[in-house]
Amino acid sequence: MKIVVNPDDLKKLASSFSAEADRMASIDHRLRSLVAGLDWETRQKTNVDKMLGALGKESWKLINTSEVLSNYLSEKAVKF
């Protein structure tokens, strides 16, 4: 049985991963902006900066992985 790969499907998927990575980065930015709007005492007492830092670290891992996957799929689409 032969496996058929459609390069256009790979390109569309790569584009989707890239677009979603951009959306995740935008969400991360909005969350940071919201927290930045809090006064320092509230931020200190709620420990929100530390939690946001942990969230940001994980979200950037996901964003970077999505971009890597997007690039990988784009390269594969060219090869097919």
C-alpha positions as CSV (number, residue, x, y, z in Angstrom):
1,M,0.0,0.0,0.0
2,K,1.4,3.4,-1.0
3,I,1.1,6.4,1.2
4,V,0.2,9.6,-0.6
5,V,1.4,12.9,0.8
6,N,-0.3,16.1,-0.4
7,P,2.2,19.0,-0.2
8,D,-0.7,21.5,-0.1
9,D,-2.1,19.9,3.0
10,L,1.3,20.1,4.7
11,K,1.6,23.7,3.7
12,K,-1.9,24.5,5.1
13,L,-1.1,22.6,8.4
14,A,2.2,24.5,8.7
15,S,0.4,27.8,8.2
16,S,-2.1,26.8,10.9
17,F,0.6,25.9,13.4
18,S,2.3,29.3,12.7
19,A,-1.0,31.2,13.1
20,E,-1.8,29.5,16.3
21,A,1.7,30.2,17.6
22,D,1.1,33.9,16.9
23,R,-2.3,33.7,18.7
24,M,-0.6,32.2,21.7
25,A,2.0,34.9,21.8
26,S,-0.7,37.5,21.6
27,I,-2.5,35.9,24.5
28,D,0.7,35.8,26.5
29,H,1.3,39.5,25.8
30,R,-2.3,40.5,26.8
31,L,-2.0,38.6,30.1
32,R,1.3,40.3,30.9
33,S,-0.3,43.7,30.1
34,L,-3.2,42.9,32.4
35,V,-0.9,42.0,35.2
36,A,1.3,45.0,34.6
37,G,-1.8,47.2,35.2
38,L,-2.0,46.0,38.8
39,D,-0.4,48.0,41.5
40,W,2.9,46.6,42.9
41,E,1.3,45.7,46.3
42,T,-1.4,43.6,44.8
43,R,1.1,41.9,42.6
44,Q,3.4,41.2,45.6
45,K,0.6,40.0,47.9
46,T,-1.0,37.7,45.3
47,N,2.3,36.3,44.0
48,V,0.8,36.8,40.5
49,D,4.2,37.7,39.0
50,K,5.6,34.3,39.9
51,M,2.6,32.4,38.6
52,L,2.6,34.5,35.4
53,G,6.3,33.8,35.0
54,A,5.7,30.0,35.2
55,L,2.8,30.3,32.8
56,G,4.9,32.3,30.4
57,K,7.7,29.8,30.5
58,E,5.3,27.0,29.5
59,S,3.5,29.0,26.9
60,W,6.7,30.0,25.2
61,K,7.7,26.3,25.1
62,L,4.4,25.6,23.3
63,I,4.8,28.6,21.0
64,N,8.4,27.6,20.0
65,T,7.4,24.0,19.5
66,S,4.5,25.1,17.2
67,E,6.9,27.2,15.2
68,V,9.4,24.4,14.9
69,L,6.6,22.0,13.7
70,S,5.4,24.7,11.3
71,N,8.9,25.0,9.8
72,Y,9.3,21.2,9.7
73,L,6.1,20.7,7.8
74,S,6.9,23.5,5.4
75,E,10.3,21.9,4.6
76,K,8.6,18.5,4.1
77,A,6.0,20.1,1.8
78,V,8.8,21.4,-0.4
79,K,10.4,18.0,-0.6
80,F,7.2,16.4,-1.8
